[in-house]
């Protein structure tokens, strides 16, 4: 059962996109009334935002989950979430490997965290890895810096390079509208941020999927 006094912890592995996703998910959790806990072994909700590009990062996740699984047996109220690329790649297999998990969610579902957690708090074990249109997130991120900020401009990749798993775990290209990007950056300017990094798996492809943009990226 959810109570607003719960404490949460987020550990992030991998790329800048994951860091940006984690900031947004942390913002969602705080908007739900939760408070940040620096120690993952003291938190009531633990979220691992994972990376499948680097094998070392993937193995660390399973090591950390082993410790949290033991806590779950001692405290059934503990909520365990695996998000990101390992979650997308493994899906329900992750539940078979770590049955103590409450929520497995791919990166396309990061902005749906509150809705997915509500299903968990209703007593369900949830897997969310279906390809979907990424929702615009109106929740204020819990940014790690007061000077620099990440701003996503495009998600996913349509290329099929033989050495790369990104299209399989991040999905096809989805560009944010120029209006949404501009609005977020204007807010950052008003808040005093000095530097913004525009993010995307294939940032050169920005806009190809938007109306009025040719395959070459020209209007």
C-alpha positions as CSV (number, residue, x, y, z in Angstrom):
1,X,0.0,0.0,0.0
2,X,1.3,3.5,-0.9
3,X,1.9,6.1,1.8
4,X,3.2,9.5,1.0
5,X,5.9,9.3,3.7
6,X,7.8,6.6,1.9
7,X,11.4,7.1,1.0
8,X,12.8,6.3,-2.4
9,X,16.3,5.7,-4.0
10,X,17.3,5.7,-7.6
11,X,20.5,4.2,-8.9
12,X,21.4,5.0,-12.5
13,X,23.7,3.0,-14.8
14,X,24.8,3.9,-18.3
15,X,24.3,6.9,-20.6
16,X,23.2,10.5,-20.3
17,X,19.8,9.5,-21.6
18,X,19.4,7.2,-18.6
19,X,20.5,10.0,-16.3
20,X,17.9,12.3,-17.8
21,X,15.2,9.5,-17.4
22,X,16.2,9.0,-13.8
23,X,15.8,12.7,-13.0
24,X,12.3,12.7,-14.5
25,X,11.4,9.5,-12.6
26,X,12.7,11.0,-9.4
27,X,10.6,14.1,-10.0
28,X,7.5,11.9,-10.5
29,X,8.2,10.1,-7.2
30,X,8.6,13.4,-5.3
31,X,5.4,14.7,-6.9
32,X,3.8,11.6,-5.4
33,X,4.9,12.7,-2.0
34,X,8.0,10.5,-1.6
35,X,11.3,11.7,-0.2
36,X,14.8,11.0,-1.4
37,X,16.9,8.5,0.5
38,X,20.7,8.3,-0.2
39,X,21.1,4.8,1.2
40,X,19.4,2.1,-1.0
41,X,19.4,-0.3,1.9
42,X,17.2,2.1,3.9
43,X,14.7,3.1,1.1
44,X,11.1,1.9,0.9
45,X,11.2,2.0,-2.9
46,X,14.3,1.2,-4.8
47,X,14.6,1.8,-8.6
48,X,17.5,0.7,-10.7
49,X,17.6,2.4,-14.1
50,X,19.7,0.0,-16.1
51,X,22.1,-0.2,-19.1
52,X,22.5,-3.2,-21.3
53,X,25.3,-1.7,-23.5
54,X,28.0,-2.2,-20.9
55,X,28.2,-5.8,-19.5
56,X,29.8,-4.6,-16.2
57,X,26.8,-2.3,-15.5
58,X,24.4,-5.1,-16.3
59,X,26.1,-7.5,-13.9
60,X,26.2,-4.9,-11.2
61,X,22.4,-4.6,-11.4
62,X,21.9,-8.3,-10.7
63,X,24.4,-8.1,-7.7
64,X,22.4,-5.2,-6.3
65,X,19.1,-6.9,-6.8
66,X,20.3,-9.9,-4.9
67,X,20.8,-7.7,-1.8
68,X,17.4,-6.1,-2.3
69,X,15.7,-9.4,-2.7
70,X,16.9,-10.4,0.7
71,X,15.5,-7.2,2.1
72,X,12.2,-7.9,0.4
73,X,11.8,-11.2,2.2
74,X,12.4,-9.4,5.5
75,X,10.1,-6.5,4.5
76,X,7.4,-7.3,2.0
77,X,6.4,-3.7,1.8
78,X,9.6,-2.9,0.0
79,X,9.0,-1.9,-3.6
80,X,11.6,-3.0,-6.2
81,X,11.7,-1.5,-9.7
82,X,14.0,-2.2,-12.6
83,X,13.7,0.4,-15.4
84,X,15.8,1.1,-18.5
85,X,17.4,-1.1,-21.2
86,X,18.0,-4.3,-19.2
87,X,14.3,-4.2,-18.3
88,X,13.3,-3.7,-21.9
89,X,15.6,-6.5,-23.1
90,X,14.7,-9.1,-20.5
91,X,11.1,-8.3,-19.8
92,X,9.2,-11.1,-18.0
93,X,12.4,-13.2,-18.0
94,X,13.7,-10.7,-15.4
95,X,10.8,-11.7,-13.1
96,X,11.7,-15.3,-13.4
97,X,15.3,-14.5,-12.5
98,X,14.3,-12.1,-9.7
99,X,10.7,-12.9,-8.6
100,X,10.9,-10.4,-5.8
101,X,10.6,-7.5,-8.4
102,X,7.4,-5.5,-8.4
103,X,7.8,-3.5,-11.6
104,X,9.9,-4.1,-14.8
105,X,9.6,-1.1,-17.2
106,X,11.4,-0.2,-20.4
107,X,12.7,3.3,-21.1
108,X,9.7,4.3,-23.2
109,X,7.5,4.0,-20.1
110,X,9.6,6.3,-17.8
111,X,7.0,9.1,-17.9
112,X,4.3,6.6,-16.9
113,X,5.9,5.6,-13.6
114,X,3.1,6.9,-11.4
115,X,0.4,5.0,-13.3
116,X,2.5,1.8,-13.2
117,X,3.3,2.1,-9.5
118,X,-0.4,2.5,-8.8
119,X,-0.9,-0.9,-10.4
120,X,1.8,-2.3,-8.1
121,X,0.3,-0.7,-5.0
122,X,-3.0,-2.3,-6.1
123,X,-1.3,-5.7,-5.6
124,X,0.0,-6.5,-9.1
125,X,3.4,-7.5,-10.4
126,X,3.8,-5.3,-13.6
127,X,5.9,-5.7,-16.8
128,X,5.7,-2.6,-19.1
129,X,7.8,-3.2,-22.2
130,X,5.4,-2.7,-25.1
131,X,6.4,-0.1,-27.7
132,X,4.4,3.1,-27.0
133,X,4.4,6.8,-27.9
134,X,6.4,8.5,-25.3
135,X,4.3,10.9,-23.2
136,X,5.4,14.5,-22.7
137,X,6.3,14.7,-19.0
138,X,4.9,17.8,-17.3
139,X,6.5,16.8,-13.9
140,X,9.4,18.8,-12.8
141,X,12.6,16.6,-12.8
142,X,14.7,16.3,-9.7
143,X,17.8,17.5,-11.4
144,X,21.2,16.6,-10.0
145,X,22.7,20.0,-10.9
146,X,21.5,23.6,-10.5
147,X,23.9,24.7,-13.3
148,X,23.7,22.2,-16.1
149,X,20.6,20.3,-17.4
150,X,19.8,17.5,-19.8
151,X,17.0,18.1,-22.4
152,X,15.8,15.2,-24.6
153,X,15.0,16.1,-28.2
154,X,14.7,12.7,-29.7
155,X,14.2,9.2,-28.4
156,X,15.1,5.9,-30.1
157,X,16.9,5.0,-33.3
158,X,15.7,3.7,-36.7
159,X,19.2,2.4,-37.8
160,X,20.0,-1.3,-37.6
161,X,23.7,-1.5,-37.0
162,X,24.8,-5.1,-36.5
163,X,26.8,-4.2,-33.4
164,X,24.2,-2.1,-31.6
165,X,21.1,-3.0,-29.5
166,X,19.8,0.5,-29.1
167,X,16.8,0.2,-31.6
168,X,15.7,-3.0,-29.8
169,X,15.8,-1.5,-26.3
170,X,15.1,2.2,-26.9
171,X,12.6,1.8,-29.8
172,X,12.1,3.7,-33.0
173,X,12.8,7.4,-33.4
174,X,10.3,9.7,-31.7
175,X,11.2,13.4,-31.9
176,X,9.8,15.9,-29.4
177,X,8.2,19.0,-31.0
178,X,10.2,22.2,-31.2
179,X,7.6,23.9,-29.1
180,X,8.0,21.4,-26.2
181,X,11.8,21.6,-26.4
182,X,11.7,25.4,-26.4
183,X,9.3,25.6,-23.5
184,X,11.5,23.3,-21.4
185,X,14.6,25.4,-22.2
186,X,12.9,28.7,-21.4
187,X,11.9,27.3,-18.0
188,X,15.5,26.3,-17.4
189,X,16.7,29.8,-18.3
190,X,14.2,31.3,-15.9
191,X,15.5,28.9,-13.2
192,X,19.1,30.1,-13.7
193,X,20.6,27.2,-15.6
194,X,23.8,28.1,-17.5
195,X,24.3,25.1,-19.7
196,X,21.9,22.7,-21.5
197,X,22.9,19.4,-23.2
198,X,20.5,18.2,-26.0
199,X,20.2,14.4,-25.9
200,X,19.2,11.7,-28.3
201,X,20.4,8.3,-29.3
202,X,20.6,9.5,-32.9
203,X,20.4,13.2,-32.6
204,X,21.2,13.8,-36.3
205,X,17.8,12.2,-37.1
206,X,15.9,14.8,-35.1
207,X,12.7,15.8,-36.8
208,X,12.5,13.1,-39.5
209,X,9.4,11.7,-37.9
210,X,7.7,15.1,-37.5
211,X,5.1,16.5,-40.0
212,X,6.7,18.8,-42.6
213,X,10.2,17.2,-42.3
214,X,11.8,15.3,-45.3
215,X,13.8,12.1,-44.8
216,X,16.9,14.3,-45.3
217,X,15.8,16.4,-42.3
218,X,14.8,19.6,-44.3
219,X,11.5,21.3,-44.1
